[in-house]
C-alpha cells in the first residue's frame, strides 16, 4: 500500500500502517520513494506473499464489519455505568478533557506549536479552501477552486492540480451523506 499523504479527509497513512502492523500488507507513503522500492523488493519474495496471504486468510472468520461493531457497541451501552470506570479509564477521560480545554484556550495553531515543542506529532492544520463542487476533474478555468466529487478515479485524475473526493460507486445513501458532511467540514462550498 502506497498511502497518499496529501489528503485532507482520508488518513490513508494510518490505515496502511495499521494493516502493516497486523501483517496484512506492506505499507509506505507516496513521499518516500526509497521505501516504495524496498517494499516492492520485499513483496517479490514468495515467502512474504505467503505470510501476508496466510494472515489475511486467518481473518476470514473474524469480525468483518459495521453490523458486528454495532452489536458490540449496543451491548456495551446497555451495561455501561460511568461509576464503574477503572482508574485508567477515568484518567484517559480526564486527559481528553484537558486536551480539549487547552485546544480551546490556545487555538489550533498554538496547540500544534506546543505539540512540536513537546516532541509530539502535530495534527494536520488546514486552511479551509473555498470550492465549487463539480462532478468531474479537469476544471473550467473559473477562479473558484473546483472540488471534483467522483464515483471513479483514474491515474489522470490523480495528476490534476485539483482536490478530489472519491465517493464509492453504488454506496449507501448513509455513506454518501457522510462524505458530503466531510466535504462541508473541510471546505467552504459556494
C-alpha positions in Angstrom: 0.0 0.0 0.0 1.4 3.4 -1.0 -0.5 5.8 1.2 -1.3 9.3 -0.2 -0.1 11.9 2.3 -1.8 14.8 0.6 -5.4 14.0 1.5 -7.5 16.3 3.7 -10.2 13.9 4.7 -8.7 10.4 4.4 -6.0 9.2 6.7 -4.5 6.6 4.4 -1.2 6.6 6.2 -2.7 5.5 9.5 -4.8 2.8 7.8 -1.9 1.5 5.7 0.5 1.3 8.7 -2.2 -0.4 10.8 -2.6 -3.1 8.2 1.2 -3.5 8.0 1.4 -3.9 11.8 -1.2 -6.6 11.6 0.9 -8.3 8.8 -1.9 -7.9 6.3 0.0 -5.6 3.9 3.3 -3.8 3.3 2.9 -0.1 3.6 4.8 3.1 2.8 3.9 6.7 1.7 4.0 8.5 -1.6 6.7 10.8 -0.2 9.2 8.0 0.5 10.2 6.6 -2.9 13.1 4.7 -1.5 10.8 2.9 0.9 8.4 2.1 -2.1 11.3 0.4 -3.9 12.3 -1.5 -0.7 8.7 -2.7 -0.1 8.3 -3.8 -3.7 11.6 -5.7 -3.4 10.2 -7.4 -0.2 6.9 -8.2 -1.9 8.7 -10.1 -4.7 9.5 -12.7 -2.1 7.3 -15.8 -2.3 7.7 -16.2 1.5 6.5 -12.6 2.1 3.4 -13.1 -0.1 2.7 -16.4 1.5 2.9 -14.9 5.0 0.6 -12.0 4.1 -1.8 -14.4 2.4 -1.9 -16.6 5.5 -2.5 -13.7 7.8 -5.3 -12.4 5.6 -6.8 -15.8 5.3 -7.0 -16.2 9.1 -9.2 -13.1 9.3 -12.0 -14.7 7.3 -13.7 -16.0 10.4 -13.2 -12.8 12.5 -15.5 -9.8 12.8 -15.8 -8.1 9.4 -17.9 -5.0 9.6 -20.2 -2.5 10.9 -23.0 -4.9 12.0 -20.8 -6.7 14.4 -19.4 -3.4 15.7 -22.9 -2.1 16.2 -23.9 -5.1 18.2 -20.9 -4.8 20.5 -21.4 -1.0 20.9 -25.2 -1.5 21.7 -24.3 -4.3 24.3 -21.7 -2.0 25.9 -24.0 1.0 26.0 -26.7 -1.0 27.9 -24.3 -2.1 30.6 -22.1 1.0 30.9 -22.0 2.8 34.2 -19.6 5.7 34.5 -19.2 4.9 38.2 -17.7 1.5 37.2 -14.9 3.0 35.1 -11.5 2.0 36.1 -9.0 4.5 37.3 -7.2 4.2 34.0 -10.4 4.9 32.1 -11.2 7.9 34.3 -7.6 9.2 33.8 -8.0 8.9 30.0 -11.3 10.7 30.1 -9.7 13.5 32.2 -6.7 13.7 29.8 -9.1 14.1 26.8 -11.0 16.9 28.7 -7.7 18.7 29.5 -6.7 18.4 25.8 -10.0 20.0 24.8 -9.6 22.8 27.3 -6.0 23.5 26.1 -7.1 23.5 22.4 -10.0 25.8 23.1 -7.7 28.2 25.1 -4.8 28.2 22.7 -6.5 27.7 19.4 -5.4 25.1 16.7 -2.2 26.8 15.6 -0.7 27.4 19.0 -1.8 23.9 20.2 0.2 22.4 17.2 3.2 24.6 18.1 3.0 23.3 21.7 2.9 19.7 20.4 6.0 20.3 18.4 7.8 21.9 21.4 6.9 18.8 23.4 8.2 16.5 20.6 4.8 15.2 19.6 3.5 14.8 16.1 1.3 17.8 15.2 -2.2 17.2 13.7 -2.7 18.5 10.2 -4.0 22.1 10.4 -5.5 23.0 7.1 -6.9 26.3 5.9 -10.4 25.7 4.6 -10.4 26.2 0.9 -13.4 27.7 -0.9 -14.5 25.3 -3.6 -17.3 24.8 -6.1 -18.4 21.1 -6.3 -18.3 19.6 -9.8 -18.7 16.0 -10.9 -15.5 15.6 -13.0 -11.9 16.6 -12.9 -10.3 19.0 -15.4 -11.5 22.4 -14.3 -13.4 25.0 -16.2 -10.9 27.9 -15.8 -13.1 29.7 -13.3 -11.5 31.5 -10.3 -13.1 29.3 -7.7 -11.3 26.1 -6.9 -13.3 23.1 -8.2 -13.7 20.1 -5.9 -14.4 17.1 -8.1 -16.7 14.6 -6.4 -16.3 11.5 -8.5 -17.6 7.9 -8.5 -14.5 6.5 -10.2 -10.9 7.7 -10.3 -8.2 7.3 -12.9 -4.5 7.9 -12.9 -5.0 11.0 -14.9 -7.4 12.3 -12.3 -4.7 12.0 -9.6 -2.3 14.1 -11.7 -4.5 17.2 -11.9 -4.0 20.1 -9.6 -7.5 19.9 -8.2 -9.0 18.5 -5.0 -10.9 15.2 -5.5 -13.4 13.4 -3.2 -13.9 9.8 -4.3 -17.4 8.5 -3.4 -17.6 4.8 -3.9 -20.0 3.9 -6.8 -23.1 2.0 -5.6 -22.5 3.1 -2.0 -25.4 3.5 0.5 -27.2 6.8 1.0 -25.8 7.0 4.5 -22.2 6.7 3.2 -22.9 9.4 0.6 -24.4 11.7 3.2 -21.3 11.2 5.4 -19.0 12.1 2.5 -21.0 15.3 2.0 -20.6 16.1 5.7 -16.8 15.6 5.3 -16.8 18.0 2.3 -18.7 20.6 4.3 -16.3 20.2 7.3 -13.1 20.7 5.3 -14.2 23.0 2.6 -16.3 26.2 2.2 -18.6 25.2 -0.6 -20.0 28.0 -2.8 
